[in-house]
Amino acid sequence: MNINYFRRKLEEEYHHLSLWFFVSFIFGIIYFFQNVFVFSSYYSLVISIPLVLLALYFKNKDIVIFFIITCCASFFIGFFVSNLRTSLVETKPIQKIVVTDVTGEVIAIKPSLRGMQITLIDAKIDNESLSKVRINIGQKLATDLDYGVKVKLRAKLFPLSSSVLPGTFDFGFYMYMSGIEASGYALTSPEVISQKNSSFNDFIQRLRAKIYSRLVGVMGSREGNFAAAILIGETKAIPIDVAKNMRDSGIAHILSVSGLHLSLVAMLFFISSRALLNCSNFFAYNTNVKVIAAIISIIGSFAYLHISGANIAASRAFIMTSIFIVSTIWGRSPYPLRSVMIAAFLILLFLPEYVLHPSFQLSFAAVLCLISGYEFYMKNKSILGNSKGIVSSIKLYIFANIYSSLLASIMTAPYVIYHFYKFANYSILMNLIAVPMMSFFMMPLVLIASILMPIGLDSPVLKLLSYFISIVIDSADFVVKLPGAVWAVGHITPLSLVVFTIGFFWLSLWQTRWRLAGFIIILCSLLMMIFAAKPDFIYDHSLKIIATKNEDGQFQIFSEEKIPAFTADYWVSWFGQKEAKMSIMPITRTDRLFKLANGKTVSLNYWRCLDSDVSIITSKKIQCDSSLNQVISNSEIIEYKQVMLYCSSDKTCQVKFGKKKGW
């Protein structure tokens, strides 16, 4: 590919070049949070400014130089934004487990499976102040609490946890970035010690609590919590089996407030306000009713965004909906690809850490591939024929559902696998059932019930909604029990996902034929995923868990005590297994020898050095001779907490350590 060809292609794609500046911004953020090479925000800003000036200079001189320099500038701006965001965080997490009295102001109350979860600000423990604390309260200790009240309770608090396994979702990091300095569970019921004047946020939270109580009260726990998820974004109290079936059947996306919800709300506000304004001769003849209705629609959507919990998907949908409405007011046609990139930019500008969040990646990947897929469909819609009528409309609708479900399932699959290590093989079938139910019945009924709820006439509507929700839940339960419903893929490398993302952007954003090169990049990434090596042995020093494959090829997990089902499932899924043999045995203060499937031996050494190919020293008391075998020192174990071994029968084992806490 010579420079003239590249220049000609960029000239053909001139109106789409700005999309790649957003992409470069995103990759700058990813690069920062992967901690590949970190330098201060000052240097990244110093680099960005001259690059921006150079880009302006070459804008009308050489399109190739302009494009490359602007992409580089956007990359360093993303790096700068990430560095600035992390440098402004003042969270100081606790470093050890404490049992103490906690006082603080309640700013969040969430229902959970075992009771409730509250978040306190300005918390006091043992003459120490914490900015924010999250505490789970069991059903027996739970009590009615109001937002803004100051409470006192006794709790067991834990330091922020890191990722369960290397490269997995880091729960503690997002808690750290949101200002939470400790989490734990209550030992006594919370006691209200003072009240506080209500704020707008308290009003919103009370409204959410009333809606949740009404939904569960009328519809029951199962269907009520499902409805609460799609209306106000409350997902913590959804029964475990229902949530698991939603994931394993490939329709977990319907449990989050997203584009469908926001677009319906915006349309409702626009149509109703425009109809009411047209009833007035003054407004009809003296104002632009369309503009006023559009503004009301944006305000109404913004209010619903806060009521829904303002999650990532909902925020993305609100930004895109607002861009569409504003463009309509100005009499311009919005460009969907640019709208989704602007939405990503605005979210990451203030919360860059969310670039690594599953919700962000899945939401934007899904909408991006659907937009690109719709453009492809519009260019080739003649394939389905041009006939009209009921039969043709039904055929078109069925095809559109299959097409969109297939497209979204395939293009989001690597992100699903990277975060959850599984793939739902019947997701298209389940989406053909769930999406029409959601679009034509559940969401309209949810909105009607919301309107009728203040006057107490919502009960019949909620009962009808409960019927349709039960159909979706029962269908998901049926689908996941079909043979081969879930494919256990296991861990894939971050690099393979980055390569896939580059290919995905290349295929989605370019408009000329060279976009097809994206398929080659995607194919390379898939090969990297397929042949990603799985470790032969993992030891977690914090959790005191060992995972390995024995000589018979059977996957085994050893732990000092019974581990939570969530953690066990995480380990099994990470290895790409469906089940594992669980064994409980002493690990910390003993010597252990394990023989791997490839014949290598690994020892945990506490009292003495065992004869093995790899020795892991779990005590400060002993030193093993590294000239005789591979030795992983106690200082390395203390520093990194997790160690993984990749072994072959004829070579030494490759050692990889867990990622140190960057917070």
C-alpha positions, 0 to 999 in steps of 0.5 A: 500500500503506497502513500498515494493510495492511502491519500486517495482513500482518506480523501474518499473517506474525508467526512468519516475521518473525525470518527477515528479521532474519537477511536484514538481518544478511546485507545489512549484511555485503554493504553493508560489503564492497562499500565503498559507505560505510564507517565504524568498527565503534564507530559501527555498534555505537553505532547498533545498541544503541539500535535494539535497545532501541527494538525491545524497547520497540515489540515489543508496541506496534506491529508495523510499527515493531518490524519496521522497527527490528529489521531496521535493528538487524540490518543494523548488527550485520552491519556491525559484525561485518564491520568487527570481523572485518576490523579484527582481521586482522593479515595483512601481505602482501609487496609485491614478488616475491622469490626466497628461502629459506623455512623454516616449519612444514607445516600443510596438504598438498594434492595438485594437478594438477602435484604438491602445495601446502603451507601453512607457518606461522611462515615465515622469509624473509631475516630477515623473518617471515611468518605464513602462506605457500602454496607450490606444489611441482611433481611433480619436486620433490615429496617425502613430507612429514608434518604438523607438520614444519619444512621449508626450501626455496627459492621464488619468492614473489609478492604476493597477487593481486586479482581478475582483472577488476573485480567478479570473485572476489577470490582475494587477499582471501580469502587475506588474510583467512585470514592468508596473506601470500605465495604462490608456487612451489618452486625446490628440494625441501623439506628437513625440518629438524626434527620436532614433536609431533603435534596433533589437527589433524595427526592429522586431516590425516594421516588425510585424506592416507591416505584420499586415497592409498588412493582414488587408488591403487586407483581411479586418478587420474581416478576416485580424485580424483573420489571424494576430492572427494565424501569428503574435499573434495580437489578441486585434483587433479581433471583439468582436463577433468573439472572443466570438464565438471562445471561446464559440465554443471551438476553441479559441486555433486556434487563438494562435501561437502554435505547429502547426505553429512552427513545420510547420515553422521548417519543411519548413526551414529544407526541403528547406535549406537541398534541397538547400545545396544538390545542392552544391557539396561542401556542399553535399560531405564535410559537414553534410547537415542534421546537417546544415539544422537542425541548420538553422531550429532552427534559422529560428524558433527562428526568427519566434518566435519573429515575432509571439510575443513569447507567452507562447504556441509558446515558449513551441512549440519552445523549444519542436521543438528545443529539437526534432531537437537537438536529431535528430542531436545527433542520439537519439530519444527524449522522448516527455513527458520529452520534454514538462516538460523541456519546462515547466521548462525553461519557469517557471525558468525565469517567474514562475508567468505564472504557474497561467496563462490560456495560460500556463495551457491550452497549457501544459495540451493540449499537455500533454494529446495528448502525453499520448493519442497518446501513448495509441493509439499506443498500441491499434491501431489494434482496427481500423484494419490494412487495407490500402487504401484511405477509410482506411486513411480517416477513420483513419484521422476522428478518429484521429481528433475525438479522439484528440479533445475529449481528449483535450476537456475533459482534459482541461475542468477544466482549461477552467471552472476555468478561464472562467466559461463556457464549449463549448458542441460542441467543438468536432464538431467545431474542426472537422471543424476548425482543418482540415481547419487550418492544410491543408489550412490556415497555408500553405496559411499563410506561402506562403503569408509570403514568397510572401509578400516582393515581393508583390505577396501575394494578391491572396493567402491572398484572398484565405486564407480569404475565408477559414477563413470566413468558420471557423468564420461563422461555429463558429457563427452557432455552438454557436447558436445551443441549449445548445451550452454553459454550464454555470458552474460557479466558481470552487475552486482552491483546486479542480483544484489542485487535478485534476492536481495531478490526471492528472499528475498521469494518464499521467506520470506513465506508469504502471497500477497504473496510473489508480489510476489517474482516482480516483483522477480526479473523486474526483476533479470533485465531489469537482467541482460539489459541490463547494458552490456559495456565496449567496451575494457578495459586491465589495467596489472598484467597488461598485457592489453587486450580490445576489439571491433574494427570487425568486431565480433570480440572480441580480446585483446592481451597482451605475452606468452602469458597462462595459459589460465585468465586468457584463459578468464576474460576471454572468459567475462566478455565473454560470448564463446565465443572470442577472437582472441589477439594478442601485441604490446608494450604497456608501452613503446610507443604504440598506437591502437585503433579500436572497433566503434562508431568511437571510438578509444582510444590507449595513450600512452607516448612521445607523445600520439596523436590519439584520442577517449580517451588512456590515459597509461601513462608518467609522462614525458608529459602530454596535453591533456585539453581535446582529448579524454578523458584517463586519467592515469598516476596513475589507472592506477597507483592503480586498475590497471584501466580500462574504457570504455563508449562510444557513437558520439555521446557521450564514453566513460564511464570505470570504474576497477577496485576498489582493494585494500581489504586 
